[in-house]
C-alpha cells in the first residue's frame, strides 16, 4: 500500500473527500507544505472489546475450583 501525498492547498479544498477515503480504505495521507511533510492523516484505531481481544483464545482456558468462593483468607495476613 502506498502512502498518498497531498498539499495543504489540496487538503483544504477537498478535506471531506480525503477524510472519507482514509476512513474507507485505511490508507494514510501525508500533508505537505512547500513539498515538506508536515502532517499525517491516519484512520483512528477503535479499541477492541474484551470479547474481540480474546476471541482466538476462547475455549483454550479453563477454571478449576469454585469461582464464587470467598478470598478473605488471603487478605487476613495483610
C-alpha positions in Angstrom: 0.0 0.0 0.0 1.4 3.4 -1.0 1.0 6.5 1.0 -0.7 9.3 -0.8 0.8 12.8 -0.5 -1.3 15.9 -0.8 -0.5 19.6 -0.4 -2.1 21.8 2.3 -3.9 23.6 -0.5 -5.4 20.4 -1.9 -6.3 19.2 1.5 -8.2 22.5 2.2 -10.1 22.2 -1.0 -11.0 18.5 -0.6 -10.8 17.8 3.1 -14.1 15.9 3.4 -13.2 13.7 0.4 -9.8 12.8 1.8 -11.3 12.1 5.2 -13.8 9.7 3.7 -11.0 7.9 1.7 -8.8 7.5 4.8 -11.8 6.2 6.7 -12.9 3.7 4.0 -9.6 2.5 2.8 -7.4 2.9 5.8 -4.8 4.4 3.6 -2.7 7.2 5.2 -2.4 10.7 3.7 0.8 12.8 4.1 0.1 16.5 4.0 2.9 18.7 2.7 3.8 22.4 2.9 6.1 23.5 0.0 6.9 19.9 -0.6 7.9 19.2 3.1 5.8 16.7 5.0 4.1 18.4 8.0 1.1 16.2 8.9 0.0 12.6 8.6 -3.7 11.7 8.4 -4.4 8.2 9.6 -7.6 6.3 10.4 -8.5 6.2 14.1 -8.0 2.7 15.6 -11.0 1.7 17.5 -10.4 -0.1 20.8 -11.4 -3.7 20.7 -13.8 -5.2 23.2 -12.5 -7.8 25.6 -14.5 -10.4 23.6 -12.8 -9.4 20.4 -9.3 -9.3 22.0 -9.5 -12.8 23.3 -11.7 -14.4 20.7 -8.8 -16.5 19.4 -8.3 -18.0 22.9 -12.0 -18.8 23.6 -12.2 -22.3 25.0 -8.4 -22.6 25.5 -8.5 -21.5 29.2 -10.3 -23.4 31.9 -11.1 -22.5 35.5 -10.9 -25.2 38.2 -12.4 -24.7 41.6 -15.3 -22.6 42.9 -15.2 -19.2 41.1 -17.6 -17.8 43.7 -15.6 -18.9 46.7 -14.6 -16.2 49.2 -11.0 -15.0 49.1 -10.9 -13.2 52.5 -8.4 -15.7 53.9 -5.8 -14.5 51.5 -6.1 -10.9 52.9 -6.1 -11.7 56.7 -2.3 -11.6 56.9 -2.0 -8.2 55.2 
